[in-house]
């Protein structure tokens, strides 16, 4: 039985819009989470941030223990992404991506990023758009990529390593927490018990 923090912590799911930074405060003049039309309680912060151009599922909470429980759990949590890349992807590039590919961590280190699964898909039927998307007039490929890890800009680096620029990236889920029909910029609140159940949190933390 996993231990749940039974305080007054709150848990939110946001469909993060395109071109929004995953934080409430910045020294730069950029769209922030505080611009969302929702009254978040004091102490709310984002878990597993998405970079500014990325869209989709973003978890926000007042619970300061979630990061440790989510990223240090013995069982890795899956994350699935819809990815639109420039040009038509060849079978050779697809197989390289599927097998795992080295991506840069810094100027001298590389990391073997191996996805749990990669699929080439047709254009998603449920696709959240912002205004207009002129990128779709150019040759492109849609991928569905599932990972069990989340290095900085990992998906973008993976597709770039097979010579495809990422044009659009939408996170669909983390474990069994799904984006579902939440519209861009909209927020859904779920209770703590359901939140941890959907994360399959067992209470076990990995020891290094």
SEVEX-96984 format. One line per field, with one value per atom (N, C-alpha, C, O): residue number from 1; atom name; x, y, z. Coordinates in steps of 0.05 Angstrom, whole numbers, plus 32768, in hexadecimal, padded with zeros to 4 digits. Each point is the difference from the previous one (the first is absolute). Example, Ala and Ser with C-alpha at 12.3 -4.5 7.8 and 13.67 -1.06 7.14 Angstrom:
! SEVEX-96984
nr: 1  1  1  1  2  2  2  2 $
atom: N  CA  C  O  N  CA  C  O $
c1: 8108  7FEE  8012  8015  7FE4  8010  7FF1  800A $
c2: 7F8E  8018  8018  8000  8015  8018  8016  8016 $
c3: 809C  8000  8000  800D  7FE5  8001  800E  8004 $
//
This chain:
! SEVEX-96984
nr: 1  1  1  1  2  2  2  2  3  3  3  3  4  4  4  4  5  5  5  5  6  6  6  6  7  7  7  7  8  8  8  8  9  9  9  9  10  10  10  10  11  11  11  11  12  12  12  12  13  13  13  13  14  14  14  14  15  15  15  15  16  16  16  16  17  17  17  17  18  18  18  18  19  19  19  19  20  20  20  20  21  21  21  21  22  22  22  22  23  23  23  23  24  24  24  24  25  25  25  25  26  26  26  26  27  27  27  27  28  28  28  28  29  29  29  29  30  30  30  30  31  31  31  31  32  32  32  32  33  33  33  33  34  34  34  34  35  35  35  35  36  36  36  36  37  37  37  37  38  38  38  38  39  39  39  39  40  40  40  40  41  41  41  41  42  42  42  42  43  43  43  43  44  44  44  44  45  45  45  45  46  46  46  46  47  47  47  47  48  48  48  48  49  49  49  49  50  50  50  50  51  51  51  51  52  52  52  52  53  53  53  53  54  54  54  54  55  55  55  55  56  56  56  56  57  57  57  57  58  58  58  58  59  59  59  59  60  60  60  60  61  61  61  61  62  62  62  62  63  63  63  63  64  64  64  64  65  65  65  65  66  66  66  66  67  67  67  67  68  68  68  68  69  69  69  69  70  70  70  70  71  71  71  71  72  72  72  72  73  73  73  73  74  74  74  74  75  75  75  75  76  76  76  76  77  77  77  77  78  78  78  78  79  79  79  79  80  80  80  80  81  81  81  81  82  82  82  82  83  83  83  83  84  84  84  84  85  85  85  85  86  86  86  86  87  87  87  87  88  88  88  88  89  89  89  89  90  90  90  90  91  91  91  91  92  92  92  92  93  93  93  93  94  94  94  94  95  95  95  95  96  96  96  96  97  97  97  97  98  98  98  98  99  99  99  99  100  100  100  100  101  101  101  101  102  102  102  102  103  103  103  103  104  104  104  104  105  105  105  105  106  106  106  106  107  107  107  107  108  108  108  108  109  109  109  109  110  110  110  110  111  111  111  111  112  112  112  112  113  113  113  113  114  114  114  114  115  115  115  115  116  116  116  116  117  117  117  117  118  118  118  118  119  119  119  119  120  120  120  120  121  121  121  121  122  122  122  122  123  123  123  123  124  124  124  124  125  125  125  125  126  126  126  126  127  127  127  127  128  128  128  128  129  129  129  129  130  130  130  130  131  131  131  131  132  132  132  132  133  133  133  133  134  134  134  134  135  135  135  135  136  136  136  136  137  137  137  137  138  138  138  138  139  139  139  139  140  140  140  140  141  141  141  141  142  142  142  142  143  143  143  143  144  144  144  144  145  145  145  145  146  146  146  146  147  147  147  147  148  148  148  148  149  149  149  149  150  150  150  150  151  151  151  151  152  152  152  152  153  153  153  153  154  154  154  154  155  155  155  155  156  156  156  156  157  157  157  157  158  158  158  158  159  159  159  159  160  160  160  160  161  161  161  161  162  162  162  162  163  163  163  163  164  164  164  164  165  165  165  165  166  166  166  166  167  167  167  167  168  168  168  168  169  169  169  169  170  170  170  170  171  171  171  171  172  172  172  172  173  173  173  173  174  174  174  174  175  175  175  175  176  176  176  176  177  177  177  177  178  178  178  178  179  179  179  179  180  180  180  180  181  181  181  181  182  182  182  182  183  183  183  183  184  184  184  184  185  185  185  185  186  186  186  186  187  187  187  187  188  188  188  188  189  189  189  189  190  190  190  190  191  191  191  191  192  192  192  192  193  193  193  193  194  194  194  194  195  195  195  195  196  196  196  196  197  197  197  197  198  198  198  198  199  199  199  199  200  200  200  200  201  201  201  201  202  202  202  202  203  203  203  203  204  204  204  204  205  205  205  205  206  206  206  206  207  207  207  207  208  208  208  208 $
atom: N  CA  C  O  N  CA  C  O  N  CA  C  O  N  CA  C  O  N  CA  C  O  N  CA  C  O  N  CA  C  O  N  CA  C  O  N  CA  C  O  N  CA  C  O  N  CA  C  O  N  CA  C  O  N  CA  C  O  N  CA  C  O  N  CA  C  O  N  CA  C  O  N  CA  C  O  N  CA  C  O  N  CA  C  O  N  CA  C  O  N  CA  C  O  N  CA  C  O  N  CA  C  O  N  CA  C  O  N  CA  C  O  N  CA  C  O  N  CA  C  O  N  CA  C  O  N  CA  C  O  N  CA  C  O  N  CA  C  O  N  CA  C  O  N  CA  C  O  N  CA  C  O  N  CA  C  O  N  CA  C  O  N  CA  C  O  N  CA  C  O  N  CA  C  O  N  CA  C  O  N  CA  C  O  N  CA  C  O  N  CA  C  O  N  CA  C  O  N  CA  C  O  N  CA  C  O  N  CA  C  O  N  CA  C  O  N  CA  C  O  N  CA  C  O  N  CA  C  O  N  CA  C  O  N  CA  C  O  N  CA  C  O  N  CA  C  O  N  CA  C  O  N  CA  C  O  N  CA  C  O  N  CA  C  O  N  CA  C  O  N  CA  C  O  N  CA  C  O  N  CA  C  O  N  CA  C  O  N  CA  C  O  N  CA  C  O  N  CA  C  O  N  CA  C  O  N  CA  C  O  N  CA  C  O  N  CA  C  O  N  CA  C  O  N  CA  C  O  N  CA  C  O  N  CA  C  O  N  CA  C  O  N  CA  C  O  N  CA  C  O  N  CA  C  O  N  CA  C  O  N  CA  C  O  N  CA  C  O  N  CA  C  O  N  CA  C  O  N  CA  C  O  N  CA  C  O  N  CA  C  O  N  CA  C  O  N  CA  C  O  N  CA  C  O  N  CA  C  O  N  CA  C  O  N  CA  C  O  N  CA  C  O  N  CA  C  O  N  CA  C  O  N  CA  C  O  N  CA  C  O  N  CA  C  O  N  CA  C  O  N  CA  C  O  N  CA  C  O  N  CA  C  O  N  CA  C  O  N  CA  C  O  N  CA  C  O  N  CA  C  O  N  CA  C  O  N  CA  C  O  N  CA  C  O  N  CA  C  O  N  CA  C  O  N  CA  C  O  N  CA  C  O  N  CA  C  O  N  CA  C  O  N  CA  C  O  N  CA  C  O  N  CA  C  O  N  CA  C  O  N  CA  C  O  N  CA  C  O  N  CA  C  O  N  CA  C  O  N  CA  C  O  N  CA  C  O  N  CA  C  O  N  CA  C  O  N  CA  C  O  N  CA  C  O  N  CA  C  O  N  CA  C  O  N  CA  C  O  N  CA  C  O  N  CA  C  O  N  CA  C  O  N  CA  C  O  N  CA  C  O  N  CA  C  O  N  CA  C  O  N  CA  C  O  N  CA  C  O  N  CA  C  O  N  CA  C  O  N  CA  C  O  N  CA  C  O  N  CA  C  O  N  CA  C  O  N  CA  C  O  N  CA  C  O  N  CA  C  O  N  CA  C  O  N  CA  C  O  N  CA  C  O  N  CA  C  O  N  CA  C  O  N  CA  C  O  N  CA  C  O  N  CA  C  O  N  CA  C  O  N  CA  C  O  N  CA  C  O  N  CA  C  O  N  CA  C  O  N  CA  C  O  N  CA  C  O  N  CA  C  O  N  CA  C  O  N  CA  C  O  N  CA  C  O  N  CA  C  O  N  CA  C  O  N  CA  C  O  N  CA  C  O  N  CA  C  O  N  CA  C  O  N  CA  C  O  N  CA  C  O  N  CA  C  O  N  CA  C  O  N  CA  C  O  N  CA  C  O  N  CA  C  O  N  CA  C  O  N  CA  C  O  N  CA  C  O  N  CA  C  O  N  CA  C  O  N  CA  C  O  N  CA  C  O  N  CA  C  O  N  CA  C  O  N  CA  C  O  N  CA  C  O  N  CA  C  O  N  CA  C  O  N  CA  C  O  N  CA  C  O  N  CA  C  O  N  CA  C  O  N  CA  C  O  N  CA  C  O  N  CA  C  O  N  CA  C  O  N  CA  C  O  N  CA  C  O  N  CA  C  O  N  CA  C  O $
c1: 8011  7FEF  8012  8010  7FED  8011  7FF6  7FE9  802B  7FFA  7FF9  800E  7FDB  7FF7  8001  7FF7  8013  8000  7FE3  7FF4  8001  7FE4  7FFB  7FEC  8027  7FFD  7FED  7FF2  800E  7FEE  800D  7FF9  801A  800D  7FEC  7FEC  8019  7FEE  8010  8018  7FDA  800D  7FF0  7FE8  8027  7FF3  800D  8018  7FD8  800A  7FFA  7FEA  802B  7FFD  8008  8013  7FDE  8009  8010  7FF4  8026  8011  7FFF  8006  7FF4  7FFF  801C  8014  7FED  8019  800B  7FF0  802A  800E  7FF9  7FFC  8004  7FFC  8015  8005  8008  8015  7FF3  7FEC  801F  7FF4  8007  8009  7FF4  8005  7FEF  7FF5  8009  7FEF  8010  7FF4  8026  8010  8017  800D  7FF9  8017  800A  7FF1  8029  800B  7FFC  8006  7FF0  7FFC  7FE2  7FEF  800B  7FE4  7FF6  8001  7FF5  7FF7  7FE5  7FFB  7FF4  7FE8  8006  8011  7FE2  8005  7FE7  7FEA  8019  7FE9  7FEC  7FE9  8021  7FEF  7FEC  7FED  8019  7FED  7FE8  7FED  8014  7FEA  7FE8  8004  7FE5  7FE7  7FF7  7FEB  8024  7FF9  800D  8017  7FDB  800A  800F  7FF5  8025  8011  8006  8005  7FFB  8007  801D  8011  7FF6  801C  8010  7FF8  8020  8012  7FFE  800D  7FE1  7FFD  8019  800B  7FFF  8017  7FFC  7FF0  801F  7FFE  8013  8016  7FE1  800F  8007  7FEE  802B  8007  7FFB  7FEF  801F  7FFA  8002  800E  7FE3  8002  800D  7FFB  8016  800C  7FEB  7FEA  801D  7FEC  7FF1  7FE8  8026  7FF1  7FEF  7FEE  8017  7FF2  7FE4  7FFC  7FF2  7FE4  7FF8  800F  7FD9  7FF5  8000  8001  7FFF  7FFC  8016  8017  7FE1  8012  7FF3  7FEA  8024  7FF5  8009  8017  7FD6  8006  7FF5  7FEB  8023  7FF7  800C  8014  7FE0  800B  8010  800D  7FF4  800D  801D  8008  8009  801D  800D  8018  7FDA  800B  7FFD  800C  7FE4  7FF9  8019  8002  8010  8017  8010  8008  7FFD  800F  7FF1  800C  7FDA  7FF0  7FFE  8000  7FFF  7FFD  801A  8000  8015  8019  8014  8013  7FE8  8012  7FF3  800B  7FDD  7FF2  800F  800D  7FF1  800D  7FF6  800F  7FD7  7FF4  7FFE  7FF4  8019  8000  7FE5  7FF0  800A  7FE6  8002  8013  7FDB  8000  7FF6  7FEF  801B  7FF6  7FFE  8012  7FD6  7FFC  7FFD  7FF4  8017  8000  7FF7  8009  7FE7  7FFB  8016  8004  800A  8016  7FFE  7FFE  8002  7FFF  801D  800A  8002  801B  8001  7FEE  8026  8003  8008  8010  7FE5  8006  7FF4  7FF7  8008  7FF7  8016  8017  7FE3  8015  8004  7FED  802C  8006  8000  8001  7FFD  8001  801A  8001  8015  801A  8001  8009  7FED  8000  7FED  8006  7FE3  7FED  800D  7FFC  8012  800C  8016  8003  800C  8014  7FF4  8009  7FE1  7FF2  7FF5  8001  7FF3  7FF4  8014  7FFA  801E  8014  800E  800B  7FF3  800E  8016  800E  7FF5  8013  800E  7FF4  8026  800F  7FF7  7FFF  7FFC  7FF9  8013  800A  7FFC  8013  7FF3  7FE9  8026  7FF8  800C  7FF4  8026  800E  8014  7FFE  8016  8013  8012  800C  7FF6  8013  7FF3  800C  7FDC  7FF3  7FE8  7FF1  800B  7FE9  7FF1  800B  7FDC  7FEF  7FF1  7FF5  800A  7FF1  7FE2  7FF8  7FF9  7FE3  7FF1  8000  7FF4  7FF2  7FE2  7FF9  7FF7  7FE3  7FF4  8009  7FE1  7FF1  7FF2  7FFF  7FF7  7FF5  8000  7FFE  8003  7FFD  7FEE  8004  7FE9  7FEE  7FFD  7FFE  8002  7FF8  7FE2  7FF5  7FFD  7FE3  7FF6  800E  7FD9  7FF3  7FFA  8002  7FF6  7FFA  7FEB  7FEB  801B  7FED  7FE5  7FFE  7FED  7FE5  7FF9  7FF1  8019  7FFB  8019  8013  7FEE  8018  7FF9  7FF0  801D  7FFA  8010  8018  7FDA  800C  8000  7FEF  8024  8000  7FFF  8011  7FDB  7FFD  8004  7FF0  8027  8006  801B  8010  7FF3  8019  800B  7FFB  8014  800A  8014  8006  8005  8014  7FF5  800F  7FD7  7FF5  7FFF  7FFB  800B  8000  801A  8001  8013  8019  8001  7FF2  801F  8003  8007  8013  7FE0  8005  7FF7  7FF4  8014  7FF8  7FF7  800B  7FDF  7FF6  800A  7FFF  800C  8009  7FF2  7FF7  8006  7FF7  8017  8007  8005  8018  7FF9  7FF5  8012  7FFC  801B  8010  7FF5  8019  7FFB  7FEA  802B  7FFF  8014  8007  8001  8014  7FFA  7FF1  801B  7FFA  8017  8000  8015  8017  7FF8  7FEC  8024  7FFA  7FFE  8013  7FD6  7FFA  8006  8009  7FF2  8008  7FF3  800E  7FD8  7FF3  800B  8005  7FFE  800B  801C  8006  800A  801B  8001  8010  7FDD  7FFF  7FF9  800D  7FDF  7FF8  8015  8005  8008  8015  8018  800E  7FF7  8016  7FFD  8013  7FD4  7FFB  7FF9  7FF3  8015  7FFF  7FE3  7FF9  7FF6  7FE5  7FFB  8003  7FF6  7FFA  7FE4  7FED  8011  7FE5  7FF0  8009  7FE0  7FEF  7FEB  7FF7  8000  7FEB  8002  8005  7FF6  8002  7FEA  7FFD  7FF3  7FE9  8002  7FFF  8004  8000  7FE3  7FEF  800D  7FE5  7FFA  7FEA  802B  7FFB  801A  8016  7FE6  8015  7FF3  7FED  801D  7FF3  7FE3  7FFB  7FF2  7FE4  7FF2  7FE8  8028  7FF4  8001  8015  7FD3  7FFE  7FF6  7FF1  8019  7FF6  7FE3  7FF1  8006  7FE3  7FF5  800D  7FDC  7FF3  8004  7FF1  8024  8006  800A  8013  7FDF  8007  801A  8006  8008  8018  7FF9  7FED  8023  7FFC  7FEB  7FFD  7FF6  7FED  800D  8014  7FDF  800B  7FEB  7FE8  8020  7FEF  800C  8018  7FD9  800A  7FF7  7FE9  802A  7FF9  8008  8013  7FE0  8007  801A  8007  8005  801A  8000  8012  7FD9  7FFF  7FFF  800E  7FE2  7FFE  801A  8009  8003  8019  8016  800C  7FF8  8015  7FF9  8012  7FD4  7FF8  8006  8009  7FF1  8006  801E  8008  8008  801D  800B  8018  7FD7  8009  8016  8012  7FEB  8014  7FFD  7FEB  802B  7FFF  800C  7FFD  8010  800E  801D  800E  7FFB  801C  8011  7FFA  801C  8013  801A  800A  8000  8019  8018  8001  8011  8018  8018  8004  800D  8017  8018  8016 $
c2: 7FE8  8018  8019  8003  800E  8017  8016  8002  800D  8016  8019  8008  8004  8018  8017  7FFD  8019  8018  800A  800A  7FF3  8006  801D  8006  800B  801C  800D  7FF2  8028  800E  8004  8013  7FDC  8003  7FFC  7FF1  801D  7FFE  7FF9  8005  7FEE  7FF5  8008  7FFE  800D  800B  7FF5  7FF9  8004  7FF8  8018  8009  8000  8016  7FF7  7FF1  8017  7FFD  8019  8015  7FE9  8018  8009  7FF0  8029  800A  8003  8001  8002  8006  801B  8012  7FF0  8019  800B  8018  7FD6  8008  7FF3  7FE8  8027  7FF5  7FF2  800A  7FDF  7FEF  800A  7FF0  8029  800B  8019  800B  7FFE  8016  801B  8015  7FEA  8018  7FFE  7FEB  802C  8001  801D  8013  7FF0  801B  800A  8017  7FD7  8008  8005  7FF5  801A  8006  7FEA  8002  7FE8  7FE9  7FF7  8005  7FED  7FF5  7FEB  7FEE  8015  7FEF  7FF1  8007  7FE6  7FF1  8012  7FFB  801B  8014  800D  800C  7FF2  800B  7FEE  8009  7FDE  7FEE  800B  8009  7FF5  800A  7FEB  7FF3  800B  7FEE  800A  800A  7FF3  800A  7FEB  7FF2  800B  7FEC  8009  8017  7FD6  8008  8006  7FF8  8017  8007  7FE6  7FED  8013  7FE9  7FEC  7FEC  801A  7FEE  8001  8016  7FD3  7FFF  7FE9  7FEE  8014  7FEC  7FE8  8004  7FE4  7FE8  7FF6  7FFE  7FFB  7FF6  8015  7FFC  801A  8017  7FF9  7FED  8022  7FFF  801A  8015  7FEA  8019  8011  7FF7  8022  8013  7FF8  8003  7FF2  7FF9  7FE7  7FFB  7FF5  7FE6  8005  8013  7FDB  8002  7FE7  7FEC  8015  7FE8  7FFE  8014  7FD3  7FFB  800B  7FF9  8017  800B  7FFD  8009  7FEA  7FFC  8018  8008  8003  8015  7FF7  7FF4  8014  7FF7  8012  800E  7FF2  800D  7FEC  8007  7FE0  7FEA  7FFF  7FF9  800E  8002  7FE4  7FFE  7FED  7FE5  7FF2  7FEB  8020  7FF2  7FFB  7FEB  8029  7FFC  7FE8  7FEF  800E  7FE9  7FE6  7FEC  8014  7FE8  7FF8  7FE8  802C  7FFA  7FF7  7FED  8021  7FFC  7FEE  7FF7  8003  7FED  7FE6  7FEF  800C  7FE7  7FE9  8004  7FE4  7FE9  7FF9  7FF7  800D  7FFA  801A  8013  7FED  8018  8006  7FEE  802C  8008  8006  800E  7FE7  8005  801C  800B  8000  801A  7FFD  7FF7  8010  7FFD  801C  8012  7FF0  801A  7FFC  7FED  8025  8003  8013  8016  7FE2  800F  8004  7FEC  802D  8006  8009  8013  7FDE  8006  8009  7FF8  8017  800A  7FE9  7FEF  8011  7FED  7FE4  7FFA  7FF6  7FE4  7FEF  8001  7FF1  7FEF  7FE6  7FF2  8008  7FE7  7FE9  8003  7FE5  7FE8  7FFE  7FF7  8011  7FFF  8012  7FF7  8021  8013  7FF6  8002  7FF3  7FF6  7FE9  7FFF  7FEF  7FE9  800A  7FF4  8020  800B  800C  7FFC  8013  800C  7FEB  8003  7FE9  7FEA  7FF0  7FF8  8004  7FF0  800F  7FF4  8027  8010  8010  7FF5  8023  8012  8012  8009  7FFD  8011  801D  800A  8004  801C  800F  7FF5  8024  800F  8009  8009  7FF3  800A  801B  8013  7FF0  8019  8000  7FF0  8021  8002  7FE8  7FFC  7FF4  7FE9  7FE5  7FEB  8015  7FE7  7FF9  8012  7FD4  7FF7  7FEB  7FF3  800A  7FED  7FEF  800A  7FDB  7FEF  8001  7FF4  8019  8004  7FEA  7FFF  7FEF  7FE9  8002  7FFC  8009  8003  7FE5  7FEB  8015  7FE8  7FF7  7FE8  802C  7FFA  8019  8016  7FE5  8015  7FF6  7FE9  8027  7FF8  8018  8017  7FE3  8014  7FFE  7FEA  802C  8000  8014  8011  7FEC  8014  8018  8000  8016  8018  7FFA  7FF5  8012  7FFA  800D  8017  7FDA  800A  8015  8013  7FE8  8013  8011  7FF8  801F  8010  801D  800D  7FFB  801B  8014  7FFF  8015  8014  801B  8006  800A  801C  8010  7FFD  8014  8012  7FF1  7FF0  8015  7FF2  7FF1  8008  7FE3  7FF1  7FFC  7FEC  8028  7FFF  7FEA  7FFA  7FFA  7FEB  7FE8  7FF1  800A  7FE8  8000  7FEC  802B  8000  7FF4  7FFA  8003  7FF5  7FE2  7FF7  7FFA  7FE3  7FFB  800D  7FE1  7FFA  7FE4  7FF2  8005  7FE6  8003  800F  7FE3  7FFF  7FE6  7FEB  8018  7FEA  7FFF  8014  7FD4  7FFC  7FF3  7FE9  8026  7FF7  7FFD  8012  7FD7  7FFB  7FFC  7FF0  801F  7FFE  7FF8  8002  7FF4  7FFB  8012  7FFB  801A  8013  801B  8003  8012  801A  8013  8013  7FE7  8012  801B  8001  8014  801A  8000  7FF9  800F  8002  7FE5  8000  7FEA  7FE6  7FF9  7FF8  800C  7FF8  8011  7FF5  8025  8011  7FF7  8000  7FF9  7FF8  7FE5  7FFB  7FF3  7FE6  8002  7FF3  801D  8002  800F  7FFB  8019  800F  7FEE  8004  7FE8  7FED  7FEF  7FF6  8007  7FF2  8014  7FF9  8020  8016  8008  8005  7FFC  800A  8015  7FFB  801D  8016  7FFC  7FFB  8008  7FFE  8019  8016  7FE7  8017  8004  8017  7FD3  8003  7FE8  7FE9  801C  7FEB  8004  8015  7FD5  8001  7FE9  7FE9  801C  7FEA  7FF7  8010  7FD6  7FF4  7FF5  8002  7FF3  7FF3  7FFD  8001  7FFB  7FF7  7FE9  8004  7FE3  7FE8  8000  8002  7FFC  7FFF  801A  8002  8013  801B  800A  8005  7FFE  8007  801C  800B  8001  801A  8000  8013  7FD8  7FFD  8017  8008  8003  8015  801C  8012  7FF1  801A  8012  7FFA  801D  8012  8010  8003  8007  8011  8017  800F  7FF4  8015  7FF9  8010  7FD9  7FF8  7FEF  7FF3  800D  7FF2  7FED  8007  7FE2  7FEC  7FF9  7FFA  8007  7FF9  7FE3  7FF9  7FF7  7FE5  7FFD  800E  7FE0  7FFD  7FEF  7FF2  8011  7FF3  7FE2  7FF4  7FFF  7FE3  7FF6  7FED  8020  7FF9  8006  7FF1  8026  8008  7FEB  7FF8  7FFF  7FEC  7FE5  7FF0  800A  7FE6  7FFF  7FEC  802A  8002  7FFF  7FF7  8012  7FFF  7FE5  7FFB  7FF3  7FE5  8002  7FF0  8024  8004  7FEC  7FFD  7FF3  7FEB  8007  7FF2  8025  8008  7FF8  8007  7FEB  7FF7  8014  8008  8000  8013  7FF1  7FF0  8015  7FF3  800A  8017  7FD7  8007  7FFD  7FEC  8029  7FFF  7FF5  7FFD $
c3: 8000  8000  8000  8012  7FDA  7FFF  8014  8006  8003  8012  7FF1  7FEE  8019  7FF2  8015  8016  7FE1  8011  8003  7FED  802B  8004  8009  800C  7FEF  8007  7FEB  7FF2  800D  7FED  7FE5  7FF2  8006  7FE6  7FEA  8003  7FE7  7FE9  7FE7  7FFE  7FEE  7FE9  7FE7  7FFF  7FED  7FE8  7FE7  7FFF  7FEC  7FE6  7FED  7FFE  7FF4  7FED  7FE5  7FFC  7FF0  7FE4  7FF9  7FF9  800A  7FFC  7FE3  7FEE  800E  7FE5  7FF4  800F  7FD7  7FF2  8009  8005  7FFC  8006  801C  8003  8010  801C  8011  7FFD  8015  8011  8018  800B  7FFD  8015  801C  8011  7FF4  801A  8004  7FEE  802C  8007  8000  7FFD  8006  8002  7FED  7FFC  7FF7  7FEE  7FFE  8003  7FF9  7FFD  7FE4  7FFA  7FF4  7FE4  7FFB  800F  7FDD  7FF9  7FEE  7FE7  8025  7FF1  800C  8017  7FD9  800C  8016  7FFC  801B  8017  8009  7FF7  801B  800A  800E  8001  800A  800D  7FED  8008  7FDE  7FEC  7FFA  7FF4  8016  7FFD  8011  8016  7FDE  800D  8015  7FFD  8019  8016  8019  8000  8016  801A  800E  8012  7FE7  800E  801C  8005  800E  801C  8003  7FEF  8025  8006  8003  800D  7FE8  8002  7FEA  8000  7FEC  7FE9  7FEF  7FFA  7FFD  7FEF  7FEB  8004  7FE7  7FEA  8005  800B  7FED  8003  7FE4  7FEF  800B  7FE5  7FEB  7FEF  8012  7FEF  7FE2  7FF8  7FF8  7FE3  7FF8  800C  7FDF  7FF7  7FF2  7FFA  8001  7FF7  7FE6  8000  7FEB  7FE8  8003  7FF0  8025  8003  800C  800F  7FEB  8009  800F  8002  800A  800B  801E  800E  7FFC  801D  8011  7FFD  8016  8014  801B  8004  800F  801B  8011  8000  800F  8013  801B  8002  8014  801A  8016  7FFB  801C  8018  8010  8014  7FE4  800F  7FF8  7FEA  8029  7FFB  7FFF  7FF9  800D  8000  7FE5  7FFC  7FF2  7FE7  7FEE  7FF5  8009  7FEF  8009  7FEF  802B  800A  7FFB  7FF8  800C  7FFD  7FE3  7FF9  7FF5  7FE4  7FF2  7FF1  8015  7FF1  800E  7FF4  8026  800E  8006  800F  7FE7  8004  7FF3  7FEC  8020  7FF5  7FE5  7FEE  800E  7FE6  7FEF  8009  7FE0  7FEF  7FF6  7FFA  8003  7FF6  7FE2  7FF7  7FF9  7FE3  7FFA  800F  7FDB  7FF6  7FE2  7FF3  8002  7FE3  7FF4  800B  7FDC  7FF2  7FE3  7FF3  8004  7FE3  7FF6  800B  7FE0  7FF6  7FE2  7FF1  8006  7FE4  7FF8  800B  7FE2  7FF8  7FE2  7FF1  8009  7FE5  7FED  8008  7FE0  7FEB  8006  8016  7FD5  8003  800C  7FF6  801F  800D  7FF1  7FF9  8001  7FF2  8014  8018  7FDD  8010  800F  8017  7FDC  800D  8019  8015  7FE8  8017  8016  8018  7FE0  8013  8011  8018  7FDB  800E  8013  8016  7FE2  8012  8019  8016  7FE6  8016  8013  8018  7FDC  800F  8011  8016  7FDE  800E  8017  8012  7FED  8014  7FF3  7FEF  801A  7FF2  8015  8013  7FE8  8012  7FFC  7FEA  802C  8000  8012  8014  7FE6  8011  801A  8001  8015  801A  8005  800B  7FEC  8001  7FEA  7FED  8014  7FEA  7FFD  7FEB  802A  7FFF  8005  7FFB  8010  8008  7FEE  7FF7  8004  7FF1  8011  8012  7FE7  800F  7FEB  7FED  8018  7FEE  8007  8015  7FDB  8005  7FF1  7FE7  8028  7FF3  8007  8018  7FD5  8006  8006  7FF7  8019  8004  7FE6  7FFA  7FF7  7FE6  7FEF  8009  7FDC  7FEC  7FEA  7FF6  8002  7FEA  7FED  8008  7FDE  7FEC  7FFD  7FFC  8007  8000  7FEB  7FF7  8002  7FEF  8011  8019  7FDB  800F  8016  7FFA  801F  8015  7FFC  7FF7  800F  7FFB  8016  7FFB  801D  8016  8003  800F  7FE4  8000  8009  7FF3  8022  800B  7FEF  7FFE  7FF7  7FEF  800E  8011  7FE7  8008  7FE7  7FEE  8010  7FE9  7FE6  7FF7  7FFC  7FE7  8003  8011  7FE0  8002  7FE3  7FF4  8003  7FE4  7FFB  7FE9  802C  7FFD  7FF2  7FF3  800E  7FF5  7FE1  7FF4  8000  7FE3  7FF5  7FE8  8029  7FF7  8006  8011  7FE0  8006  801D  800A  8003  801C  8007  7FF0  8027  800B  801C  8010  7FF7  801B  800E  7FF4  8024  8010  801A  800B  8000  801C  800F  7FFB  8017  800E  801E  800D  7FFE  801D  800D  7FF7  801E  800F  801D  800A  8003  801D  800F  8017  7FDB  800B  7FF5  7FEC  801F  7FF7  8001  8010  7FE1  7FFF  7FF3  7FF2  8013  7FF5  7FE2  7FF2  8004  7FE3  7FF2  7FE9  8024  7FF6  7FE5  7FEE  8010  7FE7  7FE8  7FEB  801A  7FEA  7FF8  7FE8  802C  7FFA  7FF1  7FEF  8019  7FF3  7FE2  7FF0  800A  7FE3  7FF1  7FE8  8025  7FF2  7FFA  7FEC  8025  7FFC  7FE7  7FF6  8001  7FE7  7FEA  7FEC  8018  7FEC  7FF9  7FE9  802C  7FFD  8016  8017  7FE0  8013  800B  7FF2  8029  800C  7FFB  8007  7FEC  7FFA  8015  8005  8007  8014  8014  7FF7  8022  8014  8015  800C  7FF8  8012  8013  7FF7  8023  8013  8005  8007  7FF6  8003  801C  800A  8002  801A  8010  7FF5  8025  8012  800F  800F  7FED  800B  7FF7  7FE8  802A  7FF9  8003  7FFE  8006  8000  7FE3  7FF5  8000  7FE3  7FFC  8010  7FDA  7FF8  7FFA  8007  7FEC  7FFA  7FEF  7FED  801C  7FF0  800C  7FFB  8016  800C  7FE9  7FF2  800B  7FEB  8007  8017  7FD5  8005  8013  7FFB  801A  8013  8016  8013  7FEB  8014  8016  7FFB  801C  8018  800B  8001  8007  800D  801B  8001  8014  801B  8006  7FFC  8010  8009  801D  8009  8005  801D  8003  7FED  802A  8004  7FFE  7FF4  8016  7FFF  7FE3  7FF8  7FF7  7FE4  7FF2  7FEF  8018  7FF3  8004  7FEC  802D  8005  7FF5  7FF8  8007  7FF4  7FE2  7FF6  7FFC  7FE4  7FFA  7FEA  8028  7FFD  8007  7FFC  800E  8008  8016  8000  8011  8014  8016  800D  7FF8  8014  801B  8013  7FED  8019  8001  8013  7FD8  8000  7FF1  7FEA  8023  7FF5  7FF9  8010  7FD8  7FF8  8010  8007  8000  800F  7FED  7FF3  800D  7FEF  800F  7FF5 $
//
